[in-house]
Amino acid sequence: MVFVEDWFVESPIPAAYPMQILNVFTVFLLVVMSFAMVVAVPVLYASGEDSGRSNRLILLGSAVWIGLVLLNWGMSVFVA
């Protein structure tokens, strides 16, 4: 039999890579926002209540989505 005295298991998530964790978080936010826009845009266009409010919500969601795309692009520069 072989005994290993100094045996240890390394963490699967290294603490030295916070930018990768932040990049994964921003990608997750982009996916969630994309799903929300896919669901919300047809619902807001189909509702005939207040078209001005619906248009503002769609424009705000689009601006946030574009901001997340640009944020992910910027994050990929630092992670790569």
C-alpha positions as CSV (number, residue, x, y, z in Angstrom):
1,M,0.0,0.0,0.0
2,V,1.0,3.6,-0.7
3,F,0.2,6.4,1.7
4,V,0.3,10.0,0.6
5,E,0.8,12.3,3.6
6,D,0.6,15.7,1.8
7,W,-2.4,15.0,-0.3
8,F,-4.8,17.9,-0.9
9,V,-7.6,18.7,-3.4
10,E,-7.4,22.1,-5.2
11,S,-10.5,24.1,-5.5
12,P,-12.3,23.8,-8.9
13,I,-12.8,27.6,-8.9
14,P,-9.4,29.3,-8.5
15,A,-9.5,32.5,-6.5
16,A,-6.9,34.1,-8.8
17,Y,-9.3,34.7,-11.7
18,P,-11.9,37.2,-10.6
19,M,-12.3,38.6,-14.1
20,Q,-13.5,35.2,-15.4
21,I,-16.1,35.0,-12.7
22,L,-17.2,38.6,-13.5
23,N,-17.3,37.7,-17.2
24,V,-19.5,34.7,-16.5
25,F,-21.8,36.9,-14.5
26,T,-22.2,39.4,-17.3
27,V,-22.9,36.7,-19.8
28,F,-25.5,35.3,-17.5
29,L,-27.1,38.8,-17.2
30,L,-27.1,39.1,-21.0
31,V,-28.8,35.7,-21.4
32,V,-31.5,36.6,-18.8
33,M,-32.1,40.0,-20.5
34,S,-32.3,38.4,-23.9
35,F,-34.9,36.0,-22.6
36,A,-36.8,38.8,-21.0
37,M,-36.8,40.8,-24.2
38,V,-38.0,37.8,-26.3
39,V,-40.9,37.4,-23.9
40,A,-41.7,41.1,-23.2
41,V,-41.6,42.7,-26.6
42,P,-44.4,40.6,-28.2
43,V,-46.5,40.9,-25.0
44,L,-46.0,44.7,-24.9
45,Y,-46.8,45.1,-28.6
46,A,-49.9,42.9,-28.3
47,S,-51.3,44.9,-25.3
48,G,-53.2,47.9,-26.6
49,E,-53.5,49.7,-23.3
50,D,-50.7,52.4,-23.3
51,S,-48.6,52.3,-26.4
52,G,-46.4,55.2,-25.2
53,R,-45.5,53.4,-22.0
54,S,-44.9,50.1,-23.9
55,N,-42.6,51.8,-26.4
56,R,-40.6,53.4,-23.6
57,L,-40.2,50.0,-21.9
58,I,-39.1,48.4,-25.1
59,L,-36.6,51.2,-25.8
60,L,-35.2,51.0,-22.2
61,G,-34.9,47.2,-22.5
62,S,-33.1,47.6,-25.8
63,A,-30.7,50.1,-24.4
64,V,-29.9,47.9,-21.4
65,W,-29.4,44.9,-23.8
66,I,-27.0,46.9,-26.0
67,G,-25.2,48.1,-22.9
68,L,-24.8,44.5,-21.8
69,V,-23.5,43.5,-25.2
70,L,-20.9,46.2,-25.1
71,L,-20.0,45.3,-21.5
72,N,-19.5,41.7,-22.5
73,W,-17.3,42.8,-25.4
74,G,-15.2,44.9,-23.0
75,M,-15.0,42.1,-20.5
76,S,-13.8,39.6,-23.2
77,V,-10.8,41.9,-23.8
78,F,-9.6,41.5,-20.2
79,V,-10.4,37.8,-19.9
80,A,-8.9,36.6,-23.1
